[in-house]
Amino acid sequence: MGDTYTGKPRGRQREADRNDARLFQAAREVFAERGWDAPVSEIARRAGVGMGSLYRRYPSKELLAQRMRIAGMEQLVTQARTALAEEPDPWAALVRFFRDALTEQGAGGPLLPLVGGRLPATDEVLTAAERLRTALDDLVQGAHRAGMLRADFTSADIPLLLEHLTPRIPVTGERATALHLRYLSLVLAGLRAPAVDEPAGLPGPEPHWLELRRLWNAPEG
C-alpha cells in the first residue's frame, strides 16, 4: 500500500522493489553467463541480497524467473502508454517507446533465450501478456493509421525485435545501450512506410501472438 497522501510505496515496499531490481538484473547476468542451471546463491551474491531474503520472496528459481518476465511486460506496457500519452504524433510515440525500452532494460541481454519454454502460462502471466498486446496494438495501429509505419509490421513483431536489438555485449552497460540505440536507428529507417516507388513487403510470414506464447511458455499438458 502507498503512503496516504502521496500514493508512493512505503519504506518497506520501496526496499522490496529495490531488492527486486537488483535480483532481476543479477539473474539476467548469471543466467546469461552460466545458463538456467546456475545456482540461486550466485544470483543472491551478485545482487547483494541474503539467501533468506531471497527465499522469503521467491522460494524457487522458477518463481523468480516468472516474476522477472511479468515485471518486464509491465514495464513495456508503462513505456508504451507513456509514449502514447506524451508524444505529439504516432511515429514519435513508437520511436520513444523503442528508445525507452532499450535504454531502461539494462545489461544482461534478452530474457527469452534464458527462460523461454521453461515456465508455465499462469493466469498472471496471461493477463500481463494481454495488457502488453493491447498497448503494442495501440502503438502500431496509430502509426499505421497515420501512414508512417510499413503496413506489414505488426505488434507481435515488437517483442522479437527488442530481443534482436538487445544482445548481451561484453562492454559496459552504458556502451551497450549506445550500441543498441545505434542499431535501433538503422531498424527505424526500415520501419518507415516506403515511398510509392520503393519495393514493399518483408520476406517470410509475420509472427503471431500465439507463436510468441509458444516460445515463452512451457508446453501445456
Residue pairs with C-beta under 8 A, 6 or more apart in sequence:
1 10
1 13
2 8
2 9
2 10
2 13
3 9
3 10
8 14
9 17
16 57
19 47
19 49
19 53
19 57
20 57
20 67
20 71
22 47
22 48
22 49
23 43
23 44
23 47
23 49
23 54
23 58
23 64
24 67
24 68
24 71
25 47
25 106
25 107
25 108
26 43
26 44
26 46
26 47
27 43
27 47
27 64
27 65
27 68
28 68
28 106
28 107
28 108
28 109
28 111
28 114
29 46
29 107
29 108
30 38
30 42
30 43
30 46
31 38
31 114
31 115
32 108
32 109
32 114
32 168
34 42
36 61
36 114
36 115
36 118
40 51
40 54
40 61
40 64
41 51
43 54
43 64
44 50
44 51
44 53
44 54
47 54
54 64
58 64
58 67
62 118
62 119
65 114
65 115
65 118
65 119
66 119
66 122
66 125
68 111
68 115
69 111
69 115
69 119
69 125
69 216
70 124
70 125
70 128
72 111
73 128
73 129
73 131
73 132
74 128
74 131
75 104
76 101
76 132
76 135
76 136
77 128
77 131
77 132
77 135
79 97
79 100
79 101
79 104
80 97
80 132
80 135
80 136
80 138
80 139
81 135
82 96
82 100
83 92
83 93
83 94
83 96
83 97
83 100
83 139
84 93
84 135
84 138
84 139
84 142
86 93
86 96
87 93
87 96
89 146
89 148
90 139
90 142
90 143
90 145
90 146
90 148
90 149
91 143
91 146
91 148
91 149
91 192
93 139
93 142
93 143
94 139
94 140
94 142
94 143
94 148
94 149
94 191
95 188
97 139
98 162
98 165
98 184
98 188
99 181
99 184
101 162
102 162
102 165
102 166
102 177
102 180
102 181
102 184
103 177
103 181
105 162
105 166
106 173
107 168
107 173
107 176
108 168
109 166
109 167
109 168
110 162
110 163
110 166
110 167
110 168
112 159
112 163
112 215
112 216
113 163
115 216
116 215
116 216
117 215
117 216
117 217
117 218
117 219
118 218
119 125
119 216
119 217
119 218
120 217
120 218
120 220
121 213
121 216
121 217
121 218
121 220
125 217
129 209
129 213
132 159
133 155
133 156
133 209
136 155
136 156
136 158
136 159
137 155
139 155
139 158
140 149
140 153
140 154
140 155
140 158
141 155
143 149
144 151
147 193
148 192
148 193
149 191
149 192
149 193
150 190
150 191
150 192
150 193
150 194
150 200
150 202
151 193
151 200
152 200
152 201
152 202
152 206
153 191
153 202
153 206
154 206
154 207
155 209
156 206
156 207
156 208
156 209
156 211
156 212
157 206
157 207
159 212
160 207
160 212
161 187
165 180
165 183
165 184
165 187
166 180
168 176
169 175
169 176
169 179
171 179
194 200
